[in-house]
Amino acid sequence: MMEKLEVSSSIVVESENDKYFIEALIRKLNLDVKVDNPICSIDNYECLGGYTNLTNKLKEIRFDKFTKLGIILDADDVGIQERIRDINDSLKTICSDVELTNINELNRSEELDIDIACYIMNIDGKGELETVLKTIKSEMSIHADCLYTWRVCLENEGCKISDKEFDKFWINNYLKFDTCKSSKHRGNKNKYCSNEEAIKKDIWNFEHPSLIDLKDFLTLFKI
């Protein structure tokens, strides 16, 4: 069996925003876990169509560098079990001796000499990172919440916006108008109110019960 070049764990996530959030949670838990470069190089929620990008990402990984690998994807509208099937389809392209059945369970691949587990980002079985962030927000969200009225107005005019699009728009307004306090900061959003900077602010409840399963998942990779 090939000796590992270094003993560590790595987490694969979909987007830059996922990376910022998971890294923030890892710091809260005081874990030594690396989050790899995201599957999608831009914040484009369509870039995982068919999960070709996950397959390509797995083929790039140097498995001799890690003892454990975690994969985090969004449930979106299809749900947790469907996403686990997507992950298994991608894993089949690099090994034949592992199949995940549940989240938060390490599964051994002797072919890759590594333990693999997955987590599916969700609230009540559906959704994505923005759904989670909307749930754990800790500040007043007047600007963002007014979007519910805007959404009703759209529907009354025969226009519909998906939950995915709405949640992303809600988070953008929460970050730019509700929690990016001063006009000076709002005028330089990239510096003061970017998603990377916003995740570091005290505007999220990292003790929220909806994060229990995700925290349990991350502690699987503690060295």
N, C-alpha and C positions, 0 to 999 in steps of 0.2 A: 504494500500500500504506500502511495506517495506521501512523504512527509509534507505537512502544510508549511507554506512559506511564513505565515504568521497566523496566530490564533485570534480570530475575530468573527464578528457577525456583520451582515450587511442587509439593509432593507431596500427593496425596490418599490418605488411609488410612481404614480402616473404623471403628476405635473409639478412645476416649481412650487406652486402653492401648497401642495401636499408635503413636499420636502420641508418647507419652512415650518409648517404646523407640526409634523412628526418630530423634527429636530427640537422644536420648543418643548414638546411633551417629553422627549428624551431627557432634556436638561432638567425639567421638573422632577423626573424620576431618578435623576443622577445616574444614568446608565452610560456605559461605554459602547455605543452602537453606532455604526456608520450608516448614513442614508446615501445611497448611490445617486448618481445623476438621474433625473427623472426619465421615464419612458418617452414623454413628450417634451420636446425642447421648447415649446411655446405653450401658453395657456389656452389651448384649443381643445374643447371638449369633444370634438369630432375625430381627433387624431388616433383614437384607439379602435376605429372601425375594424371589425374582424379580428382584433387583437394580434394583427401582424406585427405591430410595434413591440408588444410584449415578447413575442417569439424571437424577434431580432435582438431585443435586449438580453434575453437569457443566453442567446448564442454568443454574446460579447463578454459574458462574465468569466473571470478567471476563478474557477471553483477551487483551485489549489490554494487560494489565498484565504478561504473562509471555512469555518466549521459549521456555520448556520446561515441560512438564507431565508428572509421573510419577504413576502409579496403582498402589497396592499393595493387593492383596486376598489373602485366605487361600485355600489350595488346598482345605481341608476334606477331605471324602471323595471329591470328584469329580475332583480332580487339576488339573494346571497348564493343559493345553490347554482343558479345559472352562471354566475361569475366564477364559482369554484370549478365548474365544468370548463369554462374558458381557460382558466389557469392550467388545468390538467391537459387540455389540448395543446397548450404551448409547451408544457413540460415534456410531453411525449416526443417533441422534436429534438430533445437533448438527452433523454434517458428513458428507459423502459421499465424501471423497477420501483416507481413511486406514483401513488395516486392519492390526492388529498380528498377527504370526505367531509371535513368540518373545518371551521376556523379555529385558530388557537391550539392546533395540535401539530407537534413536530413529527414529521415522517422521514424515515431514513432512506436515502438513496446510496446503496453501496457502489453503484456505478460512478457516481460523482463524489463519493466519500463526504457527504454533507447531509445535514438535517434541514428540512424545508417545512415551512408553515405559511399560512396565509391569513389575512384579515380582510374583510369586506366592509368598507366605510358605509355606514347606513344609520338611519333613524327609523325604528320600527320596520326594518327589513328592506327599505328603499332609500334612494337618495345618494348623496355624494358628500364631499368635504364641505361645500357651502351649506348643505342641510345641517351638518353637524355644527358648524360655526354659528349658524343662526340660532340653534338650540342652546348653545353654551355662552351666548353673548352676555356680558355683565353690565353694560352701560345702558342708559336711556337710548331708545332707537326711534325717536319721533320721525325723523326724515325717512328712515327706511320703512317704518310701519305705515306711513302714508301711501306707500306703493300698493297696499292692499286695496285702497279706494281707487287708485289709478287702474288696477287690474280689473276691478268690477266695471269701471267705465269702458275699458277696452272690450270686455265681453258683451256689454250692452250695445256696443257698436258693431258686434259681429266679429271681433278680433280676439284671438286667444294667444296666450303666452304659456309656454310649458313651465312646469315646476322647476326644471333645471335652469331655464333662462331666468325665471323670476328670482330664484334663490341667489344666483350670481349677481343680478341687478341689486337685490336687497343688500347683499354683503358690500358691494361697491359703494352704495349710499351710506351704509353704516360706517364704513371706513372713511369716506371722504367728508361727510357732513355731520355725522353724529359724534364721531370720536376724533376726527382731525380738527381740533378745537378752534385754532385761530385762523383768521383770513390769510395771514402770512403763510401758514402751513398749507392751507388749501390751495394757495397760489403756486406752491412748489410741491405738488402731490408726490412726484416721483421720489423726492428726497425725504419728506416727512410722513407721507401717508401711503407709501407703497405697501403691497401685501407683505413683503419681507419685513419691513419695519413694524407694520401693524401687529403682526403675530407676536412681536416682542413686548407690546404694550399690555398694560393691565386692563384689558377690555374683554377678556374671556374668563370664564369660570372653569379652570382646569380641574376642579373637584366635582364637576357635574356628574351625576350618576350615569349619563349616557356614554361616558368615557371609560367606564370600568372594564369592559371587554377589550377595548383597545389597549389600555394600560396592561392588562393581563397578557395580551399578545406581545407587547414590547418587552416585558420582563422575561419572556421565553428566551430572549437573546442576550441576557446578561451573562457576561463571561466570569 
